[in-house]
Amino acid sequence: MEGSAKERKGAKGSDMETECTAEKASPLCGFVALLLTLGTTSLMNGSLFPQFDAIFMFARDISVTFSAATLLGLGFAAYRAPRLLRERAIVGTAVACLLGGGALLALGLELESPTALVAGASLAAIGRSVATVSTALYLARLEMHATAAIIALAYTVQLAASPASSLLPPWVGTALFLAFPLAAIALTARGARLYFDMAHDRPSPSDIAVTRPASFLAPFSALFVCLFLFQVAFGFALRFGEVAGTPRMSFLSAIPLALVALYVICSRRRFPADGLVQLSALAVMAGFLLATQPLLIADGGAADVALLNAGNGLFAMAAQMALIMIAARNPLGAITTVAWGTGVSASGSLTGAAAGMLANAAAESVPTLQAAIPAALLLIFAAYVTIGLKRFTFAGAIDGIDPVPVGMPASTKNGTGAGEGAGTGADAGAGAIPMPAARTTDETFATRCATIASEFSLTPREAEVFAMLARGRDRAYIEEELVVSRNTVKAHVKHVYAKLGIHSHQELLDLVEG
């Protein structure tokens, strides 16, 4: 029986892979697009933001806020109402924002106008957010080893080249800052369109998650909390001790990333996301420690900078790969996962940057705080790593996702829905959820469900919900059949899963089949 379960899982994974690779995706295009999006961040920090400080220093923070809001909004929309998201409209809006924002940005810099500067930077931030999501979705369509190699190489090159961004003439840096995301969108929009099209004929992730809670990450899951808190530390490091609005950088930060890239390219093993998180944590803690006692000098910059930036790069690689792997594992939640995860990271970076600005102001008036603040952050960060991450792993978060077959059709009023072969054509094929009822008589099936319900002490109402889940009924059907609310269905499903000791819909089916 265990073997057959594995075969079914493999079959469903194959079905999803077939649909998600209908159009060939190019590793070279993926690499170039990712390098462009990462390069945009380097140009923003090293070339563009220093120009902002002379005009209106809060323009950078406002633009990052717009970026975070765009990503979180896109993720929420993809979760609640994905049918409203039209890929062409989103891409068109992004291009318009980049072009219009570029014009306003140039005007603001030329006239030293805070209003034009803020408007231009904010519009450009919206366009950059779409480019980031489009690139990640494109990478999710590639073979995972190729994606891992692309991510490792791109982050290494970006971190090594970042110090050069501050050496560019201002107008060159500004032009590249606008051109890079436009090019990334041009390279990836067509490939990413599949995920938007996929959502139009299927239930929303929020609906599916009611009866399949393990299929999608919760908004405040441990993964997203981890992304936020780590980025707080990196955002702080970005702004604390900056010189003339320019973050301190060192090309030596890229050395650990280069070693990781070499390992990933030469090895066929799974991407070591959790190992990178551990290395990142060590680098960050060492960086904060050296910030209290700057004993070493590397390439004209303090050793703490090299370590903090290396830690940022290592964690960013792991986080990016984790989000993409989850997106590939469950394509119906890809947009939500990528957009929400990136938005949470941006929010963390913004929070950390604000703390860094406050710390800079405090250190100017009380010089001893220059060492005391990093020491306090070291303690807080170490506490989170040793206690908060004690039971959390990236691998567990990825493997814990219960894939939803992409063949799942939209639910209908008569209850023909997820997994019952309600669709026709491709939707009614192998992508449908395997149903025990199709292989047993109704009497045998009902007896089996009743036996399980009694064995695990399910309440009468929980037993009803359990039987419907076993038949592949969706949230809408259960609501209508039992005349209960969405939240009531969600609560019943949660209790059923907890009493049965299962975490996925597939485990429920396996239990019914014996």
N, C-alpha and C positions, 0 to 999 in steps of 0.2 A: 504493500500500500504506500509506503514511503517513496518507493521508486516511482510509482505512478504520479504521486503528487509533484515530484521533482520534474517529471516529464511534462506535466501540465503547465508548471511555472515556466519551463523553458519554451514551451509552445507559445504561451502568451507573450513572453519577452520577444520571441521571434516575430510575432504578429506586429508588435509595436515597432520593432526595428524596421520591418518591411515598409510600414507606412511613413515612418519618420525619415527614411532614406530614399524616398521615391525620387527626389531630385538630388543629384550628386553634389556633395559639398566638397570644396577644395581645401586641403590643409594649408596650402600656401596663402590662399585668400584669408583663411582664418587667422594665420600668424600675422600677416600684414595688418589686418583690421585690429587685432588685439594690440599690436605694437603702436598703432596710431592712437587708439583710445588711451593707452597708458602714457604715450608721449604727450597727449593733451594735458594730462594731470601734471606732468613735469613742467611743461610750458606755463601752465597756470600758476604753479607755485614759484618757479624760478624766474620767469620773465614778466608775466602779466600782473600778478598781485603786487610786486614791488612798485609798479607804476600807480596802482590804486592808492597806496598809502599816502602819496604826495597830494592826492586830490580828496579822497574820502576813504579812510581806512576800513570802514565797516562795509564797503561795497563788496569785498571778497566774501564776508560772512553772509551777507544777504543773498549773494549768488549761490553759495553752497546750500543755503536754506531752500531756495527754489529748486535746486537739483534734488535734494532729499525729498521735498514735497512731491515733485513730479514722479519720482521712482515709487514712493509709497502709495501715491494715488493710482498709478498704473497697476501696481501689484494688487491693491484693493479692488479696483475695477475688474481685473482679470479673475479675481476670486469670486466676486459677487455677480457680475454681469459681463462675462467675456464676449457675449454677442454684440455688445456695444462697441467693442474695439475693432476698428477696421484698420488693417495694416497700412493701406495706402494713405488713409487720412492721417494716421499717426506719423508716418514718414514725411508726408507733405508738410505737416505742422512743424516737425523737427527741422526740416530744411529751411522753411520760412523763418523760424526762430533764429537759426544760425546766421542767415543772410541779413535779416533785419537787425538782430542783435549785434552783428559785426559792424553794421553801419553806425548804429547808435554808440557802440563802444569806441569806434574810431573818432566819432564826433566828441564824445565825452573826454577822451584823452587829449584831443587837439584843443578844445575850448576849456578844458579843466572844469567841466560841468558835472557835479555830483549826480544830478538827476539823470542825465543822459548815460553816465557811466553805470549807475545802478540798473537802469532799464536795459541797457545793452548786455551787461554781464548776466542779468537774470534770464533774459531771452536765450542767450547763448547756453546757459546752464541747462535749460529745458532740452535744447537740441542735443547737447552732449549726453544727457541722461538716456535719450532714445538710442543714440549710437552705442552706448554701453550695453543696453539690454539686447539690441539687435546682434551685437557681436557675440555675446554670451549664448544666445539662442542658436546662432550659427555653429558655434563650437560644440554645442550639445548634440549636433547631428553627426559629428565625426566619430571615428573609432576612438575609444577612450585613451588608449596609449598615445595616439597621435595628438589628442587634445592635451594630455599631460605634458608631452614634450613641447608643444606650442606655448603653453602657459609658463613652463619653467624657463624657456629661452627668452620669451618676450619680457618677462619680469626682470631677468638678468640684464638684458640689453637696456631696458628702461632705467634701471637703477644705476648702471654704470655710466649712462649718458646724461643723467639728470643734472650733474654739476655744470655741464656745458650750456644748459638752457639759460642760465643767468648771464652768460657771456654774449648772447645774441643781441643785435641791435633791437631796440624796443619794437619797431614796426615789423621786423621779421618775426619776432616771437608772437606778436599779435596776429599776424597773417597766418602763421602755421597753426596757432591755437584754434582758429576758425576753420582752416582747410582740413585738418586731420579728422575731426568727427564727420565732416561731409564725405570724405573719402571712405571712412569706415562704414557709413550707412550705405554708400553706393556698392560696396563690396559684399555686404551681408544682408541687405533688406530682402532680396529675393529668396535667399535661403531660409531666413527667419519667418517668412510669410506663412509657412506651413503650420506653425504653432497657432497663429491667429485664425487661420482657416479651420483648423481642427476643432476649435472651441464653438464654432457657430452651430453645429448640428448635434451638440451634446449638452447634457446638463452642466450647470456651473459647478466649479469645484466646491463651493459652499454647500450646494445641494448633495453632491456625492459624499462629502465629508460627514454628513449626518449619519449615514449607514455604513460608511467606510472611513472611520476616524483616523486610521493609520496611513491613509493614502496621501495626506497633505500635512505639511508642517503648520502647527498652530502659530498665530501671529507672535506669541510670546514664548515660543519654544526655546529650549536650551541652546540650540544652534544660533538663533537670532540674538539672544542675550549675549552669547559669547562674541559674536561679531560686533555688537555694539560696544561692549566693555573694552575689548582689545583696541578698537578704533579710537576710543576715548584716550587711551594711553598714547596712541600714535598721533592723534590730533594735538595733544598737549606737547609732545616732543617737537612737532612741526612749528609751533608758535613760540614755545619757551626758549628764550635766549636768541631769537632771530635778530639779524643785523640789517637795519634799514628795510625792514619788511621782507627780507629774503631769508628763507629757512637755511639753516646750516646743512651742508651736504658734503659727502665724501664718496668718491668712486670706489673706495675700498669696501663699501657696504655690499657691493655686488659679488664679492668673492664667495661668501657662503652660498648665495643663490646659484653661482656658476657651478659649484660642486654638486648641488642638488640637480641642476639641469643635466650634468654629465651622468649622474646616477640614473635619472629617469630615462634618458636616451638609451643608455647601455643595458638597462634592465627591463624585462617584460613583466615585472611584478606590479601589483596594484600601487597606485600613486600613494606615497607615504604621508597622507594628510596629517594624521595624528603625530607622527614623528616631527613634521615641520612645525606643528603647534608647540610642541615641547621645546624644540630648538629656538623658536621665536620667543617663547617665554623666558628662556635662559638669557637670550641676547638682550631683551628688554630690561630684565632685572639687572644684568651687568651694566647696561647703559645708564640706568638710573643711579646705580651705585657709583659709577665713575663720574656722573654729573655732580655728585656731592664732593668728590675729590678728583678733579681733572688732572691726573698724573701723566697721561699719555697723549701724545700728539701724533696725528696721522694725516698727511697730506694737507697741512695747514689748518686742519680742523680737529676738534677734540675727538678722542676715542669714543666718548659717549655718543656722539652723533653717528659715527660709523655703526656702532652696535644697535642703536635705536632704529636707524633706517634699515639695517639688515633684518632686525626683528620684524619690522613692518612689512618688508618684502616677503619674508618667509611665510608670515601669517596670511598676507594677501594672496599668495600662491595657493595655500591650502584652502582658504575660504572660497576663492574663485573655482577651484576644482571641485570642492564639495557641492557648491550650488549647481554647477553644470552636471555633475553626476546624478544629483537628485532630479534635475530637469530631464535628463535622458532616461532615468528610471521610470518616471511618471510624466509623459509628455503633456497630459491634460493639465498638469499643474506647473508647467515649465515657466510660463510668463510670470505667474504669481511668485514662484520661488526666486527667480533671478531678480525681478524688479524689487520685491520686498527685501530680499537679502542685501542687495546693493543699496537700497534706500536706508535700511537700518545702519549699514556701515557708514554712509554719508552723515547720518544723524549723530553717530558716535564721534566721528571726526570733527563735526561742528561743535559738539559739546566739549571735546577735549581742547580744541583751538580756543574756545572762549575761556576755559580754565587757564590755558597758557597765557592769554592776554592779561588776565587778572593777576597771574603770578608774576609776569614781567613788571606790571605796575607796582605790585607789592615789593618786589625785589629792589626796585629803584629807590624806594623810601627806606627800606630796611635791608641792607646788603646781606645780612646773615640768612635771609630767606632764600637766597640764590642756591644754597645747599640744602636748607631745611625742607623746601617744597619737594624737590626730587626724592629726598629721603622718605617723606610721608607717602608719596605716590608709590615708591618701591614697596613699602609695607602693605599698602592697600592692594596693589597688583599681585604681590606674592600671596596674600591671603586668598584672593579670588582664584588664583591658579591652583593652590594646594587644597582649597576647600570647595570652591564653586565648581571646579572642573573634575572633582574626584570621581564622579560617576558618569561623566559625559565624554563621548568620543565622536569624532567626525564620522568614523566608520560605522558606529552604531546608528547615528542619525541617518546616514545614507541607506544602510541595509534595513533600517526600520520602516522605510517607506514601502507601503503595499501598492504595487503598480495597479493602475486601473486600465483595463484593456481599452485601447483606442477605438475598438469597434463598438463600444457602448453607445447605443443610440439615445436620443433624447426621450425622456419619459412621456407617457401619454396618459390621458384621463382614464382610460380603461384598465390601467395598471400594467400594460405591457411596457416594460422599461428595461432598465439596466440588466443585462445578462439573460433575458428571456427570448432573445432572438426576434425582438420586435422590429428590428431594422430589416432592410432588404439589401441585396447586393453585397457590397463589402462589409457593411455593418452587421449583416446577419451571418457572416462567415465564422472563421476560426477565432476572431477577436472576441466573441461573446463569452461571458462567464460560464464555465461548465456547471451544469445543474444536476444535482443528485436525482431530482425528480424525473429527469429524462431517462435515467437508467434503472429506476425502481418503480413499482406500482405506488399509487397514491396512498394506499393503505399501509404499505411497508414504510413509506417515507414518513407518514404521519405518526406511526408507531415509534419509529426511530427518534423523531423530534420530541415526542412525549417522554420517551425513556431518558433522553439527555436532560430535558427540562426537570424531570423528577430527580435525577442523579445529582444535578448541580443546584438544586433548591431554587429554581426560578419561580417567580410569582406567576400567577395565571396570565397577567398582561405581558410580562417579560417572555413567557413561553410563546405567546402569540407573535410577538415581535421577532423572536428567534426563528420561528417557523417561516415567517415572511422573508427574513434575511437569507435563510437557507434556500428559499425559492428564487432569490435574486431580486426581490421587490425593492424598489427605491423609496426614497424619503417621501415623495409626493403620494405614492400609493398607500404607504402605511398611515400617513396623516388622514387620508380620505377614508380608508377602511376602518380605522379605529376612532375616527372623529376626535383627533387630538392635535395639539399644536406642534410646530416644528421643534421647539425646545423640549417638549415632552418626549417626542420620538428620540431626540438626541440623548436625553437622560436614560431612556430605556436601553438604547443601544450600548451606552457606556456601561450600564449595570450588567447587561448580558455578557459583554466582552470580559468584564472584570470577574464575574462569577465563573465563566468558562475557562479563564486563564489564558485567553488568546489575544492576539494583537492585530490580526488581519482577517479580511473576509475569506481568504484562501484557507486559513487555519480553521475557520468555522465550517467551510465546506468539507474539509478533510475529516473533521470531527463527526459530521453527519454521516459520511460515507464509511466510518468505522475504521 
